[in-house]
């Protein structure tokens, strides 16, 4: 399985059947997730700056663990956006596994 296929499966794979939240619960979760997205954007910015410094120091070689972290963060952001826009009823981590 290629990396692109793995990534596609993580983003668009089978969604577990979950009970839909009530309107007020969904609003609460949406607000919490919006705050978490704000924090995630800050973390992404810091990781980007660190990775760029590493690229400068290592002659263009990225830190693989940091690159993988960026991929995981991006997948989390996508899942959070899917929940917020009601494209999915599956809440992102920490309510479900990160995969």
N, C-alpha and C positions, 0 to 999 in steps of 0.2 A: 504494500500500500504506500503510495507516495505521500509526501508531506502535505500536498494540496488536498488530497483525498481525506487525510486525517483531519485537517483543518475544516474542510467542508462538513465532515461528519460531526465535529464538535459544535459547529454553528447551526447546522440544519438537520442534525440527526433526529432520531425518534424522540418525541416529547412524551415523557411519562404522563399518564392520565392523573390529573390532580383536580381536586375539588375547587371550583371557582370561589374566589373571595367575594364577600359582600362589598357593596359600593364603598362603605366607610373604611373597611379593612384595606381595600385596595388603595384608597386615597392615602391612608397612613403609610402603607408599604411604598407607594409611589414617592411620597415626600422623603422617607428614609433613604430610598434608593437614589433620589436626586442629590441628597447630601453626600452619599457615598460616591456618586459619579464625580462630584466636585472635588472630593479628596483624591479620587483616582486620576483626575486630570493633572493635579499638582504632582502626584507621584510619577506620572508619565513624563511630565516636563523635567523633573529631576533626573529620571532614568535616561532621558534623551541627552541631557547635558553630560552626564557621566559617560554614556556610551560614546559620545562625540570626542570627549577627552581621551578615552581609551583608544579610539580610532587614530587620533593624532599621535599618541605615544607608541602604538603597536604597528605603525606603518600600514594602516588601513584594515587591520585584523580586528573584528568586533569580539566582544566578550560573549561567548555562546550562551552562558547562563542568563545574562542580562537580556539578550535577544529573545530567549525563550520566555523570560518573565514578561517582556513586552507583548509577545504573542498571547500569553495567558491573560494579561490585563485587557488586551483588545477583545478577546473572546468574552470576558466577563462584561465589558462595556456593551458589547452587542447583545448579550443575553439580558442585561439590565434594560437596554432600550426596547427590546422586544416585549418585556413585561410592562414597561411604562406605556407603551403605545397599544397595549392589549393584543399584540400579535401572538402572545403566548401567555398562558396562565401559570407557567413555571417561574417561580421567583429565583433570582440568581443567588450565588453564594452570599451569605452564610446560611441561607434557608435550604439550599440544596447543595449537593457535591459540586466542587469546582470542575471535575473531570480531569 
